[in-house]
Each structure stands twice: as structure tokens, then as C-alpha cells.
Amino acid sequence: MTIPVKGSMLVQVAPNAYEDYEIQYNPTELTFDKGAQFAEIGIPGLDAPIQQFVRGGAEKLTLELFCDTTDQGTGINATSVTRETDKFYQLVKVVPALHAPPVVTFYWHHEFSGNRVHEDWGNNRRNSFTGVAESVRQRFTMFSPEGVPLRATVTLTLREWRPLEEQLFELKLESPDRTHWHQLGSGETLSALAARYYERPGDWRAIAGSNGIEDPRRLAPGSTLTIPSLH
């Protein structure tokens, strides 16, 4: 008989300290919600506005966890199920050593949503989900004669959390030794484009010269700019 693999959560409890929270019963479903934000740029004469990518939205993972301590008795001196539920409830509470709620990594098996992302999307494959608790909902469904809660369902929603340096590494943005084209969005600047494509904001003059821009303060949203290679 195959022994089920238990899901776990690695919870940060101090700047360099973590605890492993084993889940009592594996969830029956996981819900992932990921979106992206686009800005609509209206161009006179076009049938539809131009869609300019602004940024990705934080992904959310929602899981429903069943907790039960009835196997240890349901009568006098029964074990409270809060022994299990409080582990998840405290994830929305501030950890004194961190001055913020903890960072949580949920992992179960390497066949995880996102583990087969194509290589053309950069180094974005994953086998776990790291986030911070956005909400915790507890529903107690059984009590002992003394009023001790014995059975509960916890609905936990984690909001994606990743440091900047990790995201830049995963994206592997375009190399400065290749020519690219960029559709200008509202509010974008040449120095911001130089930072994105060259990782050097001061090289904005190369973009200005390649596109015949005399005044970098007057840019037309929706126009397509050539981002020249740097040698």
C-alpha cells in the first residue's frame, strides 16, 4: 500500500529561523489565482486601444485544511482542535522578531502547479508556493460536552511573496547586446527603459539617439521605440 505524502508548510519565525508545520490531513483541492495588469492606450483612428503590460499581479493560493482531534476522545478532557488550527491562525499575526507576519512556503510534491513552465518563460519553474497569509477563516463543526472544539475546517489564502533579486533572476530580461523594440507606455521614461534593457539608467541617450528624440521629456505613449544594442 502506498503511504500518502503529507503536505507541509515551512514558516519563518525569526530572520534566520524556520519551523516545519506538518498538515494533519492533505487538502482535497488547491486553488491558484494569478493575473496581470495592462494599461489601455487609446490611439486616435484605431479600432481598439493598445494593451501595454504594466506588471504582474501577486498570485494567490487558497487551500482548505481539515483538522480533527476526535481520535483522542470526545468526552471529558478531550484534546482541543485549536492545537492544530492555531498553527494556521497565527500566520496572519505579527511575529515580534520580524515585525511582520511570517513568510510561508507550502510544499507537497515536486509535481506542483508551475513545475513544467516552458524554458522560453525563463527560470520560472517551481515545486512549491511561497507567500504571506492574506486571510485565515476557521469553521468549527464539532464540540465536546464541555464545549471544547474538536473538529474544524481552516481556509487559508496565501499571497505570493518573492524578493526583487529573485524575480529579476527568474525573468532573465533581454540582453543589452541585442536590438529590441518597445511600445511606449504612459509615464515611461528613457532612463527607465535603459534600466530595464541595459541595467544602466544612464545609457538612455543611446535610445534617444537611435529614435531621433531631441527632448526626452516629450514622449508619445503608444509609439514604438528601437532599443539599440550596446557594444
N, C-alpha and C positions, 0 to 999 in steps of 0.2 A: 504494500500500500504506500502511495506517495504521501509524504508528510508536507502539508501546506507551508509555504514560505510566509513568515509573518512580516507584515509591513512595519516600518519603524520611522521614528522622527528623531533627527539629530538637532538638539535645541541648544542654542548658545546661552550660557548662564553667567559668563564673565568675558572680558575681552579676549582671552585665550583659553577658555574652558567650555566644554560641551558635555551634555548628558544625552544618553540614548533612551528614548521613550518607546518601548515596545507597545504596539497596538494589540489590545486584547482579542478583538475579532477583526479580521480583514474586511474592509468596506466592500459592498456589493457593486458599487459604481463610483467612478471618478468623473467629475465634470471640469473641463478646461475651457476657459473663455479668453480669447486673445483678439485684439483689434488693432487697427492702425488709424491714425488721424491724417486726413488730407484737407488741404485748403483749395477751395474753388476759385479760380482766377478767371474772371469774365473778360473775354476778348471781343470787342465790337465786330459784328459780322459773322461770328462763328455760331454754329447751331447748338453747341454745348460748351460749358466752361472747361478750362484746362484743370486737370487734377494734379496738384502739386503735393507730393509727400512731405509731411511735416515731421512726424515722429511716430514711433511705435507706441502702442498703449501697453500698460502693465497687464500681464496675463494673470488670470485668477484660477486657482484650483479649489474646488469645493468637494469635500468628502464627508460622508455620513458615517459616524462611528457608533457602533453598538457596544454598550458597556453593561456588565451584569455580574453581580456577586451572589446570586441566589444559590450557587453551588456550595456556599459556605454556611448555608442555613438561612431560613426566613423568619425565624421566631425571635425570642429574646436574645439580646447581644449579637444580632445579625451584623455582618460587615457592611458598612455603607458603601454604596457605589461611587460616592464622591471621591473615594480613594483613586478611582480611575478618571472620573470626569474633571476633577480639579487640575489634572495634568494639562488638559487642553484649555480649560477656562483661564488658567494663569498666562496663557500665551498672549492675551491682549493686555496684560498688566505690565507696568514698567519694572524692569529689572534694575535695582539700585546701582549695580556695578556698571551697567550700560547706559543708564539714563534714558532708556527707551525699551519698548517691548523686544523680545528676543528674535533673532533670525532663526528660521526653522527650515530644515531640509527634510522633505518626505521622500523616502525611497522604499522600494518593494522588490523589483526585479529589473534586470537590465533591459527587458523588452518593455520599455516605457514610452509614453507618447513623446515623440520628438527624437527617438533614438535612431531613426532612419532618414533624417533630413539629408537631402542631396548635397554633395560636396560643393556644387555651384553656389550654395547659400552660405558658404564659409564654414567656419568651425562652430556650427550651431547645434550639433548633436548633443543629446543629454540622456541621462538614465535616472534622473531624479528631478525634484522640483524644490527650489529654494525661494522662500518668501517670508513675509511677516503676516501675522494674523490680522485680518481686517475685521472679522466678526466670529463670534462663537455663540451658538444657540443650543441650549440644553433643554431636553424634554424628558422629565422623569415620569415613568409609567408604572412603577410598582413600588410598594412600601411595605415595611413590616408592620405588625400590630402596634409597635411603638412609634411609628412614623419615620423610621429610618429608610431613606431611599435605597432601593435595591437594583433597579433596572433603569437605564436611561439611553437616550439617543442624542449624540452630540453632532451638530452640523457645523463644520469648521471651514472657513474660507480663508485661503492664503493668497496674499497679493505678491506678485513677483518682486524679488529684490536681487539686484546684481550690481556690483561696483562698476564704476566707469571704465577702469582699465580692463576689466574682464570683457565688457561689451565691445570695446574697441578692438581687442584681440580677436574676438569671435567674428566681427564684421569683416576684418581684413579689407578695409576700404581701398579704393583704387590706388595704384602705384603712381607716383609723380613722373615716372619715365614714359608714360603713355598719354596720348591725347584723349580727352573726354569732352562730352557735351553736357551742358547743364541748363535746364529750363529755370529761369529766374523766378523765385517766389517773392511774394510781398514782404518787404522788410529785410531781404537778404543783402549782404554787403560783399564787396570783392575780398575783403580781408577774411570774412567768414568762409568764403569759397576756397581761398588759399589755405586756410587752416584745415578744411575738410579734405581737399585733394592732395595738398603738399605737406600738411602738418607744419606749415610755416606761414603764419598770417602775413608776415612782411613781404611775401612774394606776390602780393596782389597786383603789382604793376605788370607782371607777365600776362595776367588775364586781361588787364586793361589795354595793353599794347596789342594783343592778339585780336581784340574785338573793336579796336578803334575808339575806345572810351576815353574822352578827354576829361569829363567830370564824373568821378566815381560816386558822387553824391546823387546823381541823377540817373537812376537805373529804371528801366521799364519792366515791370513784372510781366511774366509770360514770354519774354524774349529768350531766345536760345543763345547761350554763350559757348564759345570754344574755350576749353581749358587746356592750354598747350602743355606739352611735355617739358620737363625741366632736365637739362643735360648737365 
